[in-house]
């Protein structure tokens, strides 16, 4: 059979894997005994490896296969056109993504949870499997096979991006708002090193205060979750919820920081405390650092449209999605003990991103 058709058969240790080059999907099945060591399959394997490892190869079939791996074929979105927003929930990521979506040729993928899908298992693996299993070939995200499954993560993301956002192929940017998948930020940035990253943080005490408000009966989140389907957050005592929020913040923002520090491509660090009072200048800086060409008038329109002042008053307040948009509002919303709990758990991040907190005994 020809090596590069719409389906490619690859032999690996007696197993034939059919790669559907149109959909980017692999189907695996056992090969008949007489085919397990055939020269044709060996040649296919060698050509597959060439396709992955020889970027300068001029063979059109290999080039076409590489483009499918990279998501850069016609109809796909180039990895360098992707902008990730990592950090934590309740940091202003929704607001930021709305403003960026207003820019020409921009689209937003809201909360795909792809970082949660891979990152939660990878970084919390010790809760389910031992180190021996993690370092074996049997664990799907096993350490020795990282190079292989990172390619699969890359292919998975690019395939889904192309399927969901064909309208911005070959132009513009796709902003992936992924605060709730930030646990997987290091893996995603390693799999897609050409993409850009916005690392967005907010004072964890304000984050905890916002979550507490959303967890109260009658809040927008309470109603959205239907109060009976996803009740864990609503059933927790306030002090326990604060501890849980702080622990999540420590892992999510910590992993986003790890990804940011390791990323060699375009990236920008943003604090909500800068974004809120200096929105226009902050968006302008983001676009400049990430190489996004945009007119200042366009930024101004986006900022104005989504400004706090343009939100109807009846949509603002306690228990609503638009709650305060205030800096340091936690002082009125958290008890002194709750504030100390957040400060204690998130201390390493507070010291790095809010050094004045440590200097002033926990007070900005």
N, C-alpha and C positions, 0 to 999 in steps of 0.2 A: 504494500500500500504506500502511496506517496506520504512523505514525512509531514509536509505542511498542507493539510487540507483544512476544512472547517472543523474537523476534529483531529486532534493529535494524540496518537497512542504512545505512551512512554513506559518503558519497562523499568521497574525498580524492585530488585530482590523478589522476582517471581510474581509481581503484581502489576497489572496493566492499568494505568491511569489514563482515562480519556479526558483531554482538556478541550472543552467547547470554547473555541476562540471567539465565537460571536458573543457569548454570554459571560465568559470569564469564570466558568463553573467547572469543577473537576468531579468526574464520576469514577469511582474506583471499583474494580472487580477482579477476581482471580483469573489469571491467564491459564490457558490449557497447558499441561505439562510439556508438550512438545514445543511450545513457544517460549518457554521461560528463559532460554539463553540464546535466542536467535540473533544473528548479526544485524538484522534490520532494526530490532529494538535497541541494540547497542548504538547504532548509528543515530537513531532518533534521540537517544539520551545525550549523545555527544552534541548534536545540533541544538538541543534545548539548552545545554550548558553554554554553548557559544552565543546563543541568543541573549542569555542573561549577562554574559561577562564581556562581550566584545562590542562596546558602544560604537566603534568606528567601522564596523563591518558594513560593506556596501551591498550585500546580498539582499534583494528586495523582500524575499520571503522572511528572512530573519529580521529585517527592519520592521516589517509589518507585525511580526510576532512580538518584538520588543515594544512596539507602540501599544499593543494590547495590554502588555504587562504594566506599562506606565500610565495607561489611560489617556494617551496623547493622540490617539488616532482621531480621524474626523468624527465629530459627534461627542468626543470626550472632553473632559476638563483637565487642563494641565495641573499638576500638583502645585506649581508655583503660583497658581491663581487662587489657591485656598488660603483663607485666613482663619485660624482657630482662635476662639476666645475661651481661655481657661481661667480658673480661680475657684469660685465657690458660689453657691446660690445666695441670693439677696445681696449682691455686690453691685448691682446696676447693669448687669450684663444684658438684660432684656432691653432696657432703655438704650444702651450703647448700640445694640444690634438693630434696633428700630431706626436710629439715626443713620447708621451705615447702609441700611437697606434703601434709604432715600437717594443715595449716590448713584450716578448713572452706571448702568450695566453691573449692578450689584444685586445679589440675592442672598437670603439667609436660610440656612438649614437649622431649624430650631430644635435643640435637645435631642439629637439622634441617640444619645446614650451609648455610642460606640466605644467610648472610653471606659464606661462602666462595664460593658460586655466583656472586654478583654482585660482591663485593668483590675477589676475586682477579683477575678480569679487569680491573676498573676501575683498581685501584691498581698493577697490574703490567703495564698495557697496553703500556708502552714496551718490554717484552721481546719483543713480537710485532709491534706496528704503530708506525708513525712518528707524529709529532705532526700531520702534515698529515691523515692518515687519521682520527686521534682527533677532530679538529675538523671533520670532514665529516659529512654526513648518512648515510654508509654504515656507519659503526661503530655497533653496536647500543647501546653506552653512550656515544655521542658527546656531547661537551660542550654543543653548541648545543641538543641535544634533551633535556637533562637533566630539565626539568620534565615532559616527556611520559613518559619511561621511568621516572621516579620514581613516577608514577601507576600505571604497570604493575606495578612492584615492590610497591607498596602493595596493589593489587588481588590480586596473586599470593599474598602472605602471608596476607591476610585470607580469601581463598577457601580456602586450605589449612587455616588454623586452624579455620574453620567446618566443613569436611569431616571433620576429625580429632577435634575436641573439641566436638561438639554438646551434650554433657552439661552444659557450664558456660555455655551461651549465656544471656544475660540475667541472669547472677549470677556472683559469684566472680571469680577471676583466673586467667589462664594465664601461668605462668612459663616463659619460653623460655630454656633453658640453652644458651647459644651461645658458649662460650669459643673453640672451634675455628673459629668463623665471625666472630671479632672483627675481622678485617681489613675486613669490610664494615659495621662498626658505624656509621660516620658516614652511610652511605647509608640504612641501615634506620631510624635515628632521624630522619633528614630526611624519609623517606617516611611515617613513622608518628609524628609529633611529639606526638600525644596519649598515646602509651604511656610507661611508666615505665622507668627504667634503674638497674640495680645494677652499679656499676663495682667489680669485685673484683680485688685485686692480692695478690701474695705475693712475698717476696724471690726474685729471679730465680735466685740461687744454690741455694736450696732446690728451686726448680722444676727446674733442671738436674740436681741430685742425684737427684730422684725419677724423671726420665726415664731417666737412666743406669741406675738399678736396674731399671726396667721393661724396658729393652732387653737385659738379660742373658739368656742362654740358660737356660731353665727357669722364667723369671718368668711371672706371670699373663698379661702382655701377649704374651710369646713364644708361649705356648700358645694364646692367643685368636686370634692372627694365623696360627696353624697353621704357623709357621716356614717356610713355603714360598710363601705367596701374597703377603705384604707384607713383604719382607725388607730393604728399604732401611735402615730404622732399625737392624736387628740386624747388618747387615754393616759399618756404619760404625765406625771406630776411635773410642775413647772421647773423645779430644781433639777430633776432628772433629764428633762428635755434640754435644759441649758448645757448640762454636761455632754449630752449626745451631740448637740450642735457644735460645741467647741471641739470635740474629738474628731468629728467629720471635717471641720475646718482645718484642723491640724494636718490631716492626711491629704485632703484635696489641695489646699494651698501649698503644702509641703511638696507634693508630687508635681504640681504646676511649677513651683520654683526649681525643682530638679530638672524638669524639661527645659525651662527657660535658660538656666545656666549652661546646659549641655548643647543647646541649639546653636549651630553656627550660622544659620541663615538670618533672615530679617525677623526682628522681634522688637516689641516695645512694652515697657512696664508702665502701668497706669494705676493710680490710686483713685478710688471713688472720691476721696477728699479733695482731689484736684479736678476731677471730671465735673463734679457738681457745681462749684463756683466759677470754674473757667472752662465751660463746655466747648465753646468755639475753638479756643486755642489748643485745647487737649485733642479734639478731633483733628484739627489741622496738623498737630504734631504726629498723631498716629498715622495719618495718610502720608506725611513726608517720610517718616522712618520706614514705612512698609513699601514705599515706592508707588503709592496709589496716586495717579494723576487726577486732580480734581480742582475745579475753580473754587475760590473762596466764597463766591456768591452761592454756590451749590451747598457748601457746608453750612453757610448761614441759614439757608432755607430749611435744611434738615434739622438744625438745632432749634430754630424757632418753632417749627411744627410740633416738635416733641418736648417743648419746654414745660416745666412745672406750671408756669403761669397760664398756659393754654389748656390745661386740663380742667374740665368743669368742676366747680366746687363740690357738687353733690357726689362726685366720684372719688373724693379725697377723704382721708380720715382713718380712724382706728377701724380695724377689721376689713379694710378695703385694700385693693391691690396698690393703689397710690396712697401710701400711708403718711409719710412725713417728708421724705427726701431731705432730711435734716442731718447735719453732722453732729455727732455726740448726743443724739436723742436717747441713747441708752441710759443716761443719767436719770431720766424720768421713768424708764420702763423696767429697769433691772433693780433688784435689791442689792445692797452693798455686798452681800454674800455671793449672789449670782455673778456680779461683776468680777469679784475676786476669783471665782471658779473659772471663768473664761480666761482671765489674765494668767492664771496658773497653768492651765492646760495649753494655751497657745503662746506661752512665754517666748519660745525661740523665734516665732514669727513676729511677735510684737516688737521684740528687741531689734529685729532687722528692718522691718518696714515702718514701725512707729517708735523710734528710739526715745522720743520725748516721753512716752508712757513710762518706761523704766526709770528715766531720770526724775520724773515727777511723782514717783510712788504710785504708778497706775493711773495717773490722770493726765489727759492731754492738755 
